[in-house]
Amino acid sequence: MPNLRQWFLEKDIATGQRPGWKGFLHFFDILLRGFSQMYFVDHPIAGLLFLGGMIFASVQNQSKAYLIGFSIIGAILSTLTGLVLLHPSETEDNVLFDKTYTHGLCGYDGALVGWGVVLFLDTTDGLAATAVATVFLSCLAAVIRWWGARFFAPHVPIFSAGFNLATILYLLAASGNIIQRNSLPAPNTITNVTMTPAVFFQALFLGMSQFNFVDNIYASIFVLVGLLIASRKAFVGALMGSFIALVITWWVIQVTRQDLIAQGIYGYNAAGASMAIVVLSTSKWPAWRVWLYAMFTAMFVVLFQIAVQSVLNVMPIKLPVLTIPFLLGTWISIGGMNANHPAPLVVVAPAEGGASGTYAPIATSEAGDKTV
């Protein structure tokens, strides 16, 4: 069996080189790709910018400036858990390992868990329980992703199911026990906000950046620049989804919590769904049809979020909506798109120049053999 330590430190153990500092740089590259995979792109520079935005937002949160520390710890732990689970034996092919672990797909769930646990738990009595929860849930999220990939793959990506399931289970378990949860905003409280150009663009951009918890308008600039560098298609897809959510919640449904609209709370699930459709589609549809489908998916997801959020907030045990609307809505949409073209999905590296393309169909030769 190959040396696990070498897998951790080296991209290619076949060279026989000692790990050295290059191995640590490689692991740092994997962590950055994990942060970039929050937006379905495989780009370390974009990941660094996304991380920068999260750091800025964390520092601005004076009551919980340590948010980013737990997020980084979560990303490291889930990446290492993925390393252990995906590590090939001598008789196994390392293609899955190389295209999953080394491209950051094991890290983003842990990063989201680390931030979410601190955000939704009351940490005023100390950080010990939060730290333990972060360690446990980050590893659990990676395990859930590993399980889910074998049930859903190869036709539908697992997305952030590990983060959602691990976080919801823990918040349910914590309810009514010693660990206290932070209260959620009441959905039916009327909070009027005047729609101005500044509020419009704030809601639009925060609707994109809230997908990785960046809730500060200045910090969102890091996310927007990172998306532009990694994939203009992903940027436009997220912008379209956030805009659709803003129009529906403000002018169509007229949600009473206008302050939450301005904070991008109703926009990030639709932005993520629209972005996922245009970036990850393996359908043979023409481009205009894919974009139209992404638009309708965003509409469905924002309506689904309003409905789900209304139910979760009136339950005796109030729960955050997280990215559950994005997850379910995108699964339905991608499954429907690819129903007539069921090409299995595999993870691929980005093209030169940073183009996105986290998933692509397995090509089939005329002889019927699958090739990556």
Secondary structure, 3 states (H helix, E strand, C coil): CCCHHHHHHCCCHHHCCCCHHHHHHHHHHHHHHHHHHHHCCCCHHHHHHHHHHHHHHHHHCHHHCCHHHHHHHHHHHHHHHHHHHHCCCCCCCCHHHHHHCCCCCCCHHHHHHHHHHHHHECCCCCCHHHHHHHHHHHHHHHHHHHHHHHHHCCCCCCCCHHHHHHHHHHHHHHCCCCCCECCCCCCCCCECCCCCHHHHHHHHHHHHHHHHCCCCCCCHHHHHHHHHHHCHHHHHHHHHHHHHHHHHHHHHCCCCEHHHHHCCCCCHHHHHHHHHHHHHCCCCCCHHHHHHHHHHHHHHHHHHHHHHHHHHHHCCCCCCCCCHHHHHHHHHHHHHHCCCCCCCEEECCCECCCECCCEEECEECCCCCEEC
